[in-house]
Amino acid sequence: KQSVRALELSEVVAIGVVELEKLRITSSRAFVSLLVTAAKAMGPQIRKFISLGLNRVWLHAHDIPFRQGEPASCIYITISGRMILAHEDPSNPGKIQKEEVAGRGEAIG
């Protein structure tokens, strides 16, 4: 089992299926540009995408936006701060098996 929590004050963009599909239909060029931008470290261009109606989410240290096994409703892209992805040991619920850190420009979810 995996959970994600903010290690520090973090700003992420939550891009839901509806928003992505709307963007894909209305502007394929913007859609592709978003995907390319998301794969790189976030810069000024992400501000343009946010203005298109993407949901910015602010997380404080230890906030948990989702847990492993929950249905995904969006993908999160870290704009600032760091997120920790904690994987639970399946044979020992509650015990963390390994942790990964996701930083600026990385997608989680």
Backbone bond lengths (Angstrom), bond angles and torsions (degrees), N, CA, C in turn:
res aa  C-N    CA-C-N  psi(-1)  N-CA   C-N-CA  omega(-1)  CA-C   N-CA-C  phi
1 K - - - 1.444 - - 1.530 108.58 -
2 Q 1.310 116.51 141.59 1.458 121.72 -177.12 1.519 109.79 -125.17
3 S 1.312 116.14 143.49 1.458 120.08 170.73 1.519 107.36 -133.81
4 V 1.292 115.79 158.54 1.456 121.83 179.07 1.506 107.28 -119.91
5 R 1.322 116.50 137.35 1.455 119.55 175.29 1.515 108.30 -143.62
6 A 1.311 114.68 150.43 1.460 120.32 179.04 1.521 109.13 -74.54
7 L 1.327 117.04 135.77 1.459 121.49 175.97 1.521 111.18 -84.42
8 E 1.318 115.80 -23.70 1.454 122.29 -177.99 1.517 107.12 -156.11
9 L 1.332 117.95 178.01 1.452 120.79 176.44 1.526 107.72 -54.67
10 S 1.327 117.69 121.50 1.455 122.75 -174.81 1.517 109.81 -132.82
11 E 1.304 116.13 149.77 1.454 122.40 175.85 1.517 106.83 -121.25
12 V 1.318 116.88 125.03 1.455 121.61 179.78 1.522 109.11 -128.60
13 V 1.299 116.26 159.13 1.461 121.77 174.98 1.518 106.46 -107.97
14 A 1.312 117.39 126.87 1.460 122.15 176.10 1.524 107.62 -99.07
15 I 1.304 116.01 114.38 1.462 121.21 -178.02 1.521 107.52 -110.81
16 G 1.310 115.24 106.53 1.455 120.72 -177.56 1.514 112.35 -82.23
17 V 1.311 115.45 166.44 1.457 122.43 -179.73 1.533 110.66 -58.94
18 V 1.319 116.33 -41.73 1.466 120.49 -178.68 1.528 110.62 -62.74
19 E 1.344 116.54 -45.95 1.464 120.49 179.84 1.518 111.44 -63.28
20 L 1.343 116.57 -43.90 1.468 119.91 179.40 1.530 111.47 -62.74
21 E 1.306 116.60 -43.41 1.466 120.26 -179.79 1.524 110.85 -65.34
22 K 1.325 116.55 -41.58 1.459 120.83 178.53 1.535 110.16 -61.41
23 L 1.310 116.18 -43.98 1.458 120.84 179.35 1.525 110.77 -65.75
24 R 1.320 116.91 -41.03 1.466 121.23 179.56 1.526 110.78 -60.85
25 I 1.323 116.50 -40.87 1.468 121.37 -178.04 1.531 111.49 -74.14
26 T 1.324 116.81 -44.14 1.463 120.03 -174.13 1.521 113.53 -81.35
27 S 1.308 117.31 -29.26 1.467 119.51 -178.39 1.524 110.09 -155.70
28 S 1.318 115.89 89.76 1.465 118.99 -179.19 1.525 111.08 -62.27
29 R 1.313 116.21 -31.93 1.468 119.68 178.86 1.540 110.04 -63.90
30 A 1.334 116.96 -44.49 1.461 120.93 178.44 1.527 110.58 -66.52
31 F 1.334 116.98 -36.98 1.466 121.95 179.15 1.530 110.44 -61.02
32 V 1.322 116.58 -49.72 1.467 121.12 179.85 1.523 109.92 -64.28
33 S 1.307 116.33 -41.08 1.461 120.57 178.78 1.528 111.11 -61.58
34 L 1.339 116.67 -38.91 1.467 120.60 177.11 1.523 110.64 -61.62
35 L 1.306 116.56 -45.78 1.461 119.77 -179.25 1.523 111.82 -62.89
36 V 1.321 115.84 -41.34 1.467 120.08 178.23 1.528 110.07 -65.47
37 T 1.308 115.67 -44.53 1.465 120.30 -179.55 1.521 110.82 -63.21
38 A 1.321 116.71 -40.46 1.469 120.63 -179.26 1.515 111.26 -63.62
39 A 1.318 117.05 -29.56 1.461 120.95 -179.28 1.530 111.71 -76.09
40 K 1.295 117.06 -15.93 1.469 121.83 179.57 1.526 108.40 -106.00
41 A 1.281 115.46 172.67 1.472 119.37 174.49 1.520 108.10 -63.24
42 M 1.311 115.10 135.33 1.453 119.72 -177.28 1.525 110.26 -65.06
43 G 1.296 115.34 135.12 1.458 121.48 178.49 1.510 109.55 -133.57
44 P 1.325 117.06 -157.90 1.466 121.09 -177.72 1.530 113.19 -58.36
45 Q 1.322 117.26 -28.46 1.467 119.75 -177.26 1.531 111.86 -62.38
46 I 1.322 117.47 -31.93 1.464 119.15 -178.66 1.524 110.79 -63.81
47 R 1.312 116.97 -29.76 1.464 119.47 177.72 1.522 111.25 -59.82
48 K 1.319 116.44 -35.73 1.456 121.14 178.04 1.530 110.04 -64.60
49 F 1.325 117.41 -42.87 1.461 120.56 179.69 1.523 111.19 -66.72
50 I 1.310 116.32 -37.63 1.459 119.84 178.56 1.525 109.60 -61.74
51 S 1.330 116.16 -37.54 1.465 119.75 179.26 1.529 111.88 -66.95
52 L 1.338 117.61 -15.35 1.460 121.43 178.13 1.530 112.38 -81.08
53 G 1.309 116.95 -1.41 1.459 119.49 176.05 1.514 114.85 111.84
54 L 1.323 117.60 10.50 1.462 119.11 176.24 1.525 108.32 -71.23
55 N 1.292 117.16 153.23 1.468 121.77 -175.14 1.521 111.16 -93.60
56 R 1.329 115.79 115.76 1.458 119.84 173.74 1.512 108.46 -84.31
57 V 1.316 115.79 139.60 1.459 121.69 -178.49 1.528 107.49 -128.91
58 W 1.331 117.05 129.82 1.450 120.54 176.03 1.521 107.32 -103.81
59 L 1.302 116.10 128.91 1.459 121.88 179.23 1.522 108.67 -117.77
60 H 1.307 116.08 135.46 1.459 121.09 174.11 1.519 108.15 -91.27
61 A 1.312 116.82 162.41 1.463 120.80 178.75 1.526 109.63 -49.76
62 H 1.301 116.18 132.18 1.468 126.30 178.00 1.528 114.43 78.68
63 D 1.347 118.91 -0.40 1.469 120.18 172.48 1.526 108.66 -66.01
64 I 1.318 116.93 144.29 1.468 122.16 -178.05 1.524 108.59 -119.59
65 P 1.356 118.05 107.01 1.465 119.51 -179.33 1.530 113.27 -74.80
66 F 1.320 118.01 -27.75 1.467 121.23 177.40 1.519 109.52 -163.24
67 R 1.329 114.96 164.46 1.471 121.60 177.84 1.519 109.76 -122.97
68 Q 1.306 114.70 155.09 1.460 120.59 177.56 1.521 109.53 -57.04
69 G 1.328 115.57 136.91 1.451 120.89 178.13 1.516 113.93 94.17
70 E 1.343 117.38 -15.96 1.459 120.08 176.95 1.522 108.87 -75.90
71 P 1.344 117.77 145.09 1.465 119.46 177.38 1.531 110.24 -61.80
72 A 1.319 116.03 138.60 1.466 120.50 -179.98 1.518 109.97 -81.77
73 S 1.332 115.91 131.69 1.455 120.16 176.19 1.519 110.91 -113.22
74 C 1.336 116.43 -10.76 1.459 120.36 179.02 1.524 108.98 -165.49
75 I 1.319 114.72 174.30 1.455 121.40 172.47 1.521 106.47 -111.59
76 Y 1.300 117.41 142.10 1.457 121.86 178.82 1.519 108.81 -105.54
77 I 1.320 116.58 134.93 1.454 122.15 175.75 1.517 106.86 -119.55
78 T 1.317 116.37 122.99 1.453 121.17 -177.55 1.522 110.11 -74.74
79 I 1.316 116.18 121.10 1.461 121.71 177.88 1.524 109.35 -91.73
80 S 1.317 116.72 -42.70 1.460 120.90 177.30 1.524 108.04 -147.71
81 G 1.308 116.03 161.36 1.458 120.58 -179.40 1.521 111.54 83.94
82 R 1.307 115.50 -171.21 1.465 121.69 179.41 1.521 109.45 -134.98
83 M 1.312 115.66 145.84 1.457 122.37 178.04 1.526 107.42 -118.05
84 I 1.321 116.22 146.15 1.462 119.61 176.09 1.519 108.33 -112.12
85 L 1.319 115.62 130.48 1.455 122.06 177.63 1.522 106.75 -102.26
86 A 1.312 116.24 111.96 1.458 121.39 -176.75 1.532 108.84 -104.02
87 H 1.309 116.44 121.28 1.461 122.18 179.70 1.529 109.21 -98.73
88 E 1.324 116.41 120.99 1.463 120.46 178.64 1.514 110.82 -77.18
89 D 1.308 115.50 145.90 1.464 122.21 175.29 1.527 107.72 -73.09
90 P 1.369 118.94 116.22 1.462 120.72 -176.80 1.530 113.58 -60.75
91 S 1.328 116.87 -27.29 1.463 119.22 -179.53 1.529 112.25 -86.92
92 N 1.319 116.87 -8.56 1.456 121.14 -178.63 1.533 109.14 -141.71
93 P 1.361 117.55 76.44 1.463 120.70 -177.46 1.525 112.66 -51.06
94 G 1.328 115.03 137.00 1.454 120.76 -179.75 1.514 113.40 94.48
95 K 1.353 116.70 -18.76 1.461 120.38 179.54 1.525 109.01 -95.16
96 I 1.338 116.15 130.41 1.461 121.62 -179.90 1.527 109.31 -78.49
97 Q 1.329 115.45 125.85 1.459 121.85 -179.73 1.524 110.31 -86.69
98 K 1.334 117.19 -46.04 1.456 120.35 177.06 1.512 109.22 -155.28
99 E 1.322 115.66 158.00 1.454 121.46 179.51 1.520 109.09 -129.17
100 E 1.323 115.16 144.01 1.450 122.21 175.11 1.517 107.55 -127.28
101 V 1.325 117.29 149.82 1.453 121.27 177.75 1.516 108.41 -110.64
102 A 1.324 116.07 131.47 1.476 122.77 176.07 1.522 107.07 -112.02
103 G 1.318 115.41 130.97 1.458 119.91 -178.94 1.512 112.40 -117.91
104 R 1.299 115.46 -162.62 1.461 124.07 -175.52 1.538 111.33 -51.72
105 G 1.333 114.36 128.90 1.453 120.99 177.40 1.505 114.69 87.21
106 E 1.314 118.53 -5.50 1.458 121.03 -177.63 1.528 110.53 -94.54
107 A 1.327 114.53 142.44 1.464 121.39 178.83 1.518 109.84 -94.00
108 I 1.329 114.84 142.39 1.466 120.99 175.04 1.527 108.07 -135.31
109 G 1.299 115.91 153.78 1.456 119.43 177.53 1.499 113.14 110.66
